[in-house]
Amino acid sequence: MSQYEHTCMIRGDAGATIRPILDRICNKWTLLVVSTLDQGTLRFGDLRHQIPGISQRMLTLTLRNLERDGLVSRTVYAEVPPRVEYALTPVGRSLIPPALALAGWAIEHLPHIEASRAAHRQDTGAAPGRTG
């Protein structure tokens, strides 16, 4: 029995409790925000500048969700204009080692995955970039 199956049996919910959490932390923007905040506390604009391709809306949503889930803290300073800073909480910081392990796995297996994708495209005639 896998650890996942064991956990689901203990909770008795067939994984319903942990699926939304896994959806949140396995999201590409979440991992990029968390890994960027691992460098230290940042303001919204600095975060957005350091994460290529993220829109203002997506960064806002990601930060709100991470704050709600207790992975990121948001500190507002009563200044004019107001200054808002984001930082990882201890729980958010605990996500760094597994995130780095996942990124390392992706880097290590990238050549195999790219070769498999190319072979699949050739076999099916699918366009490059199509994952479905």
Secondary structure, DSSP 8 states (H G I E B T S, - for coil): --HHHHHHHHHTSTTTTHHHHHHHHTSHHHHHHHHHHTT--EEHHHHHHHSTT--HHHHHHHHHHHHHTTSEEEEEE--SS-EEEEEE-HHHHTTHHHHHHHHHHHHHHHHHHHHHHHHHHHHHT--TT---
